[in-house]
Amino acid sequence: MTGAWERQVDGIRSTNERVVLSHEHLVLACSAQAERAVRSLEPRRLTIVITARDLARQVASSWQQQVKQRFRGSLAEFAADVLERAPAADETTHTWADRDRECRDHTVARTRGHHRG
């Protein structure tokens, strides 16, 4: 069975047009996943663009998404919960504070060598 990523790649390869592939969860890819994604799109010319919003806006946006899914808590309650769930130093889970650092240190650094002009 072909997975969602393979279907995306097939669609991208089937056109000579410029394609924008964007999703906020791509930032959660580890370096191996990011490298695999870049390799799967070869020999297409790739330009990787990363946008980010500050943590306050990100938390508010995530709260809004939760409200759409019937979350009943206030923004203040949601923000307090985010802060309370900060992991211990030895944990390897994704946290709000990690998103910017992981994006910058792993994904960008590991894919930089794949940029082809």
matplotlib code that plots the C-alpha trace (Angstrom):
import matplotlib.pyplot as plt

x = [0.0, 1.3, 1.6, 0.5, 4.1, 4.6, 1.4, 2.5, 5.9, 4.2, 2.0, 5.0, 7.0, 4.0, 4.2, 6.8, 5.0, 6.3, 4.9, 4.6, 4.4, 3.6, 2.3, 3.0, 3.7, 6.7, 8.8, 8.4, 10.4, 13.7, 16.8, 16.6, 13.0, 13.9, 16.8, 14.6, 11.9, 14.5, 16.1, 12.6, 12.1, 15.4, 16.2, 13.7, 15.2, 14.3, 14.0, 13.3, 11.5, 10.7, 8.4, 7.8, 5.7, 6.5, 5.5, 2.7, 1.0, 1.7, 0.1, -3.0, -3.3, -3.1, -5.7, -8.0, -7.5, -8.4, -11.6, -12.6, -12.3, -14.7, -12.0, -13.8, -10.9, -9.9, -6.7, -5.2, -5.9, -4.5, -1.3, -0.8, -1.1, 1.5, 3.9, 3.2, 3.9, 7.5, 9.5, 12.5, 15.9, 16.4, 13.1, 13.1, 9.6, 8.7, 7.7, 6.7, 10.1, 11.8, 10.0, 12.2, 15.4, 14.7, 13.6, 16.8, 19.3, 18.1, 16.0, 17.7, 21.2, 20.7, 19.0, 21.2, 23.6, 20.7, 19.9, 20.4, 20.2]
y = [0.0, 3.4, 5.9, 9.5, 10.8, 8.6, 9.8, 13.4, 12.6, 10.9, 14.0, 16.3, 14.2, 14.1, 17.9, 20.3, 23.1, 24.8, 23.1, 24.4, 21.7, 23.1, 21.8, 22.9, 19.4, 19.0, 20.8, 17.7, 15.6, 14.3, 14.8, 11.3, 11.9, 15.4, 13.9, 11.1, 13.6, 15.7, 12.6, 11.4, 14.6, 14.4, 15.6, 18.4, 21.8, 22.4, 25.6, 25.1, 28.0, 27.9, 30.4, 30.6, 32.5, 33.5, 31.1, 33.3, 33.3, 29.6, 28.7, 30.9, 29.3, 25.8, 26.7, 27.9, 24.6, 22.8, 24.9, 23.8, 20.3, 21.1, 21.9, 23.8, 25.4, 29.0, 30.3, 30.9, 27.3, 26.0, 28.1, 27.1, 23.4, 23.9, 25.4, 22.7, 19.9, 21.0, 17.8, 17.0, 17.6, 13.9, 13.5, 13.3, 14.3, 17.3, 20.4, 23.8, 25.2, 22.6, 23.5, 26.4, 24.8, 21.5, 23.2, 25.3, 22.8, 19.6, 20.1, 23.1, 22.0, 18.5, 19.6, 22.6, 20.5, 19.3, 22.7, 22.7, 25.8]
z = [0.0, -0.9, 1.9, 2.0, 1.5, -1.5, -3.1, -2.6, -4.2, -7.1, -7.6, -7.5, -9.9, -12.3, -13.0, -14.3, -12.4, -9.3, -6.2, -2.7, 0.0, 3.4, 6.7, 10.3, 11.5, 9.1, 11.8, 13.9, 11.5, 12.9, 10.8, 9.2, 8.2, 6.7, 4.8, 3.5, 2.3, 0.5, -1.2, -2.3, -4.2, -6.2, -8.8, -8.3, -7.4, -3.8, -1.8, 1.9, 3.6, 7.3, 8.9, 12.6, 15.0, 18.5, 21.3, 22.6, 19.2, 18.7, 22.0, 21.2, 17.8, 19.3, 21.8, 19.0, 17.2, 20.5, 20.9, 17.4, 18.7, 21.6, 24.2, 26.9, 28.8, 28.6, 26.9, 30.4, 31.4, 28.2, 28.5, 32.1, 31.1, 28.4, 30.9, 33.5, 31.0, 30.4, 30.5, 32.7, 31.2, 30.3, 28.5, 24.7, 24.0, 21.8, 23.7, 22.8, 23.7, 21.5, 18.2, 17.3, 18.3, 16.6, 13.4, 13.3, 14.5, 12.9, 9.9, 8.4, 9.1, 7.8, 4.6, 3.8, 1.7, -0.5, -1.9, -5.6, -7.7]

ax = plt.figure().add_subplot(projection="3d")
ax.plot(x, y, z, "-o")
ax.set_aspect("equal")
plt.show()
